[in-house]
Amino acid sequence: MFDALESRMQKSITALKTELATIRTGRANASLLDHVFVNYYGSNTPLAQVGSLAVPEPRMITVTPWEKSLLGDIEKAILASDLGLNPSNDGEIIRIVLPELTEDRRKELVKQVKQIGEKAKVSIRNIRRDANDEVKKDEAIPEDETKRLQDKVQKVTDQFIAEVELIIEHKDKEILTV
């Protein structure tokens, strides 16, 4: 039971890390473009599958498409995304220069990180509730054993909530570092 519980909670942590990777900090990171999809022969395809992404400088991402005919589509997809980035197309590759974050924008990003972290905590608490319900429903377990199992579930939950808070704190520092 506890292996399944920890496995589900670990998935919440992984989802949190994946979602936080798409939030822009002061440095360029190719994972910023993970949620950008390009119209590739009639289907929406992730940007990473139609070209190669690179970070040649701390504030620049380059996209080299596998097919030159996709340059315009890739540029449109980046402009249409909610990232607020302005790609420049030189006919060979697309360069995306990340502007310096303003203080207000940094504060907005910190709020966004906290909201994402809160969702992860709620997810972990829901997993705890499910585990506690499972323990309560099993009538073969004596009452004192049920209480001990619920305490153990709570300890595991506290451990994962602390990990979420640590991840959020680290991301906040990363965003606020000028």
C-alpha positions in Angstrom: 0.0 0.0 0.0 2.7 2.5 0.9 4.7 1.8 -2.3 1.6 2.8 -4.3 1.0 5.8 -2.1 4.6 7.0 -2.5 4.5 6.3 -6.2 1.4 8.4 -6.7 2.8 11.2 -4.6 6.1 11.1 -6.6 4.1 11.5 -9.8 2.7 14.7 -8.4 6.2 15.9 -7.7 7.3 15.0 -11.2 4.3 16.8 -12.7 5.2 19.9 -10.5 8.8 19.9 -11.8 7.7 19.5 -15.4 5.2 22.4 -15.1 7.7 24.7 -13.3 10.3 24.0 -16.1 8.1 25.9 -18.5 8.1 29.0 -16.3 10.7 31.5 -17.5 13.5 32.6 -15.2 16.3 34.9 -16.1 18.1 32.3 -18.1 17.1 30.7 -21.5 15.9 27.2 -21.3 14.7 25.0 -24.2 11.9 23.6 -22.0 10.2 27.0 -22.2 9.0 26.0 -25.7 7.6 22.6 -24.5 4.0 23.8 -24.9 4.5 25.3 -28.3 2.9 23.3 -31.1 3.5 23.7 -34.8 1.0 22.9 -37.6 3.0 20.2 -39.4 1.2 18.7 -42.3 -2.2 19.3 -40.8 -1.5 18.0 -37.2 -0.3 19.9 -34.1 3.2 18.7 -33.4 5.5 19.7 -30.5 8.2 22.2 -31.6 10.9 19.8 -30.4 9.7 17.2 -33.0 10.0 19.5 -36.0 13.4 21.0 -35.3 16.4 21.1 -33.0 16.4 23.5 -30.0 19.6 24.9 -28.6 20.7 27.5 -26.0 23.9 29.0 -27.4 23.9 32.0 -25.0 22.3 32.5 -21.5 19.5 34.7 -23.0 19.0 33.1 -26.4 17.3 30.0 -27.8 17.7 28.9 -31.4 15.4 26.6 -33.3 16.8 24.9 -36.4 13.9 23.2 -38.3 14.4 19.9 -40.0 12.6 21.4 -43.0 13.2 25.0 -44.1 9.6 25.2 -45.2 8.6 25.1 -41.6 10.4 28.4 -40.6 7.2 30.5 -41.0 5.0 28.1 -39.2 7.4 27.8 -36.3 7.7 31.6 -36.1 3.9 31.9 -36.1 3.5 29.2 -33.4 6.0 31.0 -31.1 4.3 34.3 -31.6 0.9 32.7 -30.9 2.1 31.1 -27.7 1.4 33.0 -24.4 5.2 33.3 -23.7 5.5 36.8 -25.0 8.6 36.0 -27.1 9.6 37.6 -30.4 11.4 35.2 -32.7 13.6 36.5 -35.5 13.9 34.4 -38.7 17.1 34.7 -40.8 16.0 32.1 -43.4 18.1 29.3 -41.8 17.3 29.3 -38.1 15.0 31.1 -35.7 16.6 33.0 -32.8 14.6 33.9 -29.7 16.2 36.5 -27.5 14.8 36.6 -24.0 14.3 40.1 -22.7 15.3 41.0 -19.2 12.5 40.3 -16.7 11.1 43.4 -15.0 10.5 43.4 -11.3 6.7 43.3 -11.8 7.0 40.4 -14.2 9.2 38.5 -11.7 6.5 39.0 -8.9 3.8 37.7 -11.3 5.9 34.6 -12.0 6.5 34.0 -8.3 2.7 34.1 -7.8 2.2 31.7 -10.6 4.8 29.4 -9.1 3.0 29.5 -5.8 -0.3 28.6 -7.5 1.3 25.7 -9.3 2.8 24.5 -6.0 -0.5 24.8 -4.2 -2.1 22.5 -6.9 0.6 20.0 -6.3 0.0 20.1 -2.5 -3.8 19.6 -3.1 -3.0 16.6 -5.3 -0.8 15.1 -2.6 -3.5 15.7 0.0 -6.1 14.0 -2.2 -3.9 11.0 -2.5 -3.6 11.0 1.4 -7.4 11.2 1.7 -7.7 8.2 -0.7 -5.2 6.2 1.3 -6.9 7.0 4.6 -10.3 6.0 3.1 -8.8 2.7 1.9 -7.5 2.0 5.5 -10.8 2.9 7.1 -12.8 0.7 4.7 -10.7 -2.4 5.5 -12.7 -3.9 8.4 -10.1 -6.7 8.9 -7.7 -4.1 10.4 -8.1 -3.4 14.2 -8.8 0.1 15.2 -5.4 0.8 16.8 -3.7 -0.5 13.7 -5.9 1.7 11.5 -4.7 4.7 13.6 -1.1 3.7 13.2 -1.5 3.3 9.4 -3.1 6.7 9.2 -0.3 8.3 11.1 2.2 6.6 8.7 0.2 8.0 5.7 0.4 11.4 7.3 4.2 11.2 7.8 4.6 10.3 4.1 2.3 13.2 3.1 4.3 15.6 5.3 7.5 14.5 3.6 6.1 15.1 0.1 4.6 18.5 1.1 8.0 19.6 2.4 9.6 18.5 -0.9 7.0 20.6 -2.8 7.8 23.6 -0.6 11.5 23.2 -1.2 11.0 23.0 -5.0 8.8 26.1 -4.9 11.3 28.0 -2.7 14.2 27.1 -5.1 12.2 28.3 -8.2 11.3 31.5 -6.4 14.9 32.2 -5.7 15.8 31.4 -9.4 13.1 33.8 -10.6 14.0 36.7 -8.2 17.8 36.4 -8.9 18.7 39.3 -11.2 
